[in-house]
Amino acid sequence: MPREIITTPDAPSSPLYSQAVRAGTHVYVSGVVGFDVGTGALAGDTIQEQTRQALANCEAILKAGGAELEDVVEIGVLLTRPEDFAGLNEEYARWFPSAAPARYVAKLGVELPGILVSIRMTAVTA
């Protein structure tokens, strides 16, 4: 099955990876941080602010790939500081109040200045 590279100016990008790849009915979103492309800076210093922006970035990428949050079947979250787990869940619950996708949370192994969270998703469309 051919793969399609998904790009959008509405989310952070890098020449080192694709924002997402569509393969058949699956959309695989790369790990996205809480960087606001509108301001050119991190969305804030708190886990809630960065989680909110990372999820908004993922949503923009999903949209560019023909998917939406309701199509997400799995989410992977990498936290810089495990003590931010409660704050992550606080914001995450606003985005997925019921019937949440499968999820894992692990510690981000690479320390990047100011980055508190990275979120990746897999969606399945009809």
C-alpha positions as CSV (number, residue, x, y, z in Angstrom):
1,M,0.0,0.0,0.0
2,P,1.5,3.4,-0.9
3,R,2.2,5.9,1.7
4,E,1.3,9.6,1.6
5,I,3.4,12.2,3.5
6,I,1.1,14.6,5.4
7,T,2.2,18.2,5.9
8,T,0.6,21.4,7.2
9,P,1.9,24.9,8.1
10,D,-0.4,24.8,11.1
11,A,1.9,22.6,13.2
12,P,5.7,22.4,13.9
13,S,7.8,20.7,11.3
14,S,11.3,19.6,10.6
15,P,13.2,18.3,7.6
16,L,14.2,15.3,9.8
17,Y,10.8,13.7,9.9
18,S,7.3,13.8,8.4
19,Q,4.5,15.5,10.5
20,A,2.4,12.4,9.6
21,V,2.2,9.6,7.1
22,R,-1.0,8.1,5.8
23,A,-0.9,4.4,4.8
24,G,-4.3,3.2,3.7
25,T,-6.8,4.1,6.4
26,H,-4.1,4.8,9.0
27,V,-2.7,8.2,9.8
28,Y,0.5,8.1,11.9
29,V,1.3,11.4,13.6
30,S,4.9,12.0,14.6
31,G,5.8,13.1,18.2
32,V,4.7,16.8,18.5
33,V,5.6,19.2,21.2
34,G,3.9,22.3,22.6
35,F,5.4,24.7,20.1
36,D,3.0,27.4,18.8
37,V,3.8,28.1,15.1
38,G,1.9,31.4,15.3
39,T,4.2,32.9,17.9
40,G,7.3,30.8,17.1
41,A,7.7,29.8,20.8
42,L,6.6,27.2,23.3
43,A,3.0,27.7,24.3
44,G,4.1,28.3,27.9
45,D,6.1,27.0,30.9
46,T,3.4,24.6,32.3
47,I,2.6,21.0,31.4
48,Q,-1.0,22.0,30.9
49,E,-0.1,24.8,28.4
50,Q,2.3,22.6,26.5
51,T,0.0,19.6,26.5
52,R,-2.9,21.8,25.1
53,Q,-0.7,23.1,22.3
54,A,0.8,19.7,21.5
55,L,-2.7,18.3,21.2
56,A,-3.8,21.2,19.0
57,N,-0.8,20.6,16.8
58,C,-1.7,16.9,16.5
59,E,-5.3,17.9,15.7
60,A,-4.1,20.2,12.9
61,I,-1.9,17.4,11.5
62,L,-4.7,14.9,11.7
63,K,-7.0,17.3,9.8
64,A,-4.4,17.7,7.1
65,G,-4.4,13.9,6.8
66,G,-8.2,13.6,6.6
67,A,-8.7,12.5,10.1
68,E,-10.0,13.9,13.4
69,L,-9.5,13.3,17.1
70,E,-12.5,10.9,17.1
71,D,-10.5,8.7,14.7
72,V,-7.5,8.3,17.1
73,V,-7.0,4.8,18.4
74,E,-3.6,5.2,20.2
75,I,-1.7,8.0,21.8
76,G,1.9,7.9,23.0
77,V,3.0,10.6,25.5
78,L,6.6,11.3,26.5
79,L,7.1,13.4,29.6
80,T,10.3,15.2,30.5
81,R,9.4,15.2,34.2
82,P,7.3,12.3,35.5
83,E,6.0,14.6,38.3
84,D,4.0,16.4,35.6
85,F,1.8,13.3,35.1
86,A,-1.2,14.8,37.0
87,G,-1.0,18.1,35.1
88,L,-0.8,16.2,31.8
89,N,-3.9,14.2,32.8
90,E,-5.7,17.4,33.8
91,E,-5.4,18.9,30.3
92,Y,-5.7,15.6,28.4
93,A,-9.1,14.8,30.1
94,R,-10.5,18.1,28.5
95,W,-9.6,16.7,25.0
96,F,-10.8,13.1,25.6
97,P,-13.6,13.3,28.3
98,S,-15.0,9.8,27.3
99,A,-14.1,6.9,25.2
100,A,-10.4,7.9,25.2
101,P,-8.0,6.1,22.8
102,A,-5.5,3.6,24.1
103,R,-2.5,5.4,25.6
104,Y,1.0,5.0,27.0
105,V,3.1,7.5,28.9
106,A,6.8,7.2,29.3
107,K,9.8,9.4,30.3
108,L,11.3,11.4,27.4
109,G,14.9,10.3,27.3
110,V,16.3,13.3,25.5
111,E,16.3,16.6,27.4
112,L,15.4,19.5,25.1
113,P,15.4,23.0,26.5
114,G,12.0,24.0,27.7
115,I,10.2,20.9,26.3
116,L,7.9,19.2,28.8
117,V,5.9,16.8,26.6
118,S,5.8,15.2,23.2
119,I,2.7,13.5,21.9
120,R,2.2,11.1,19.0
121,M,-1.0,9.6,17.6
122,T,-2.3,6.9,15.3
123,A,-5.7,7.4,13.7
124,V,-7.8,5.0,11.6
125,T,-10.3,6.5,9.1
126,A,-13.1,4.8,7.2
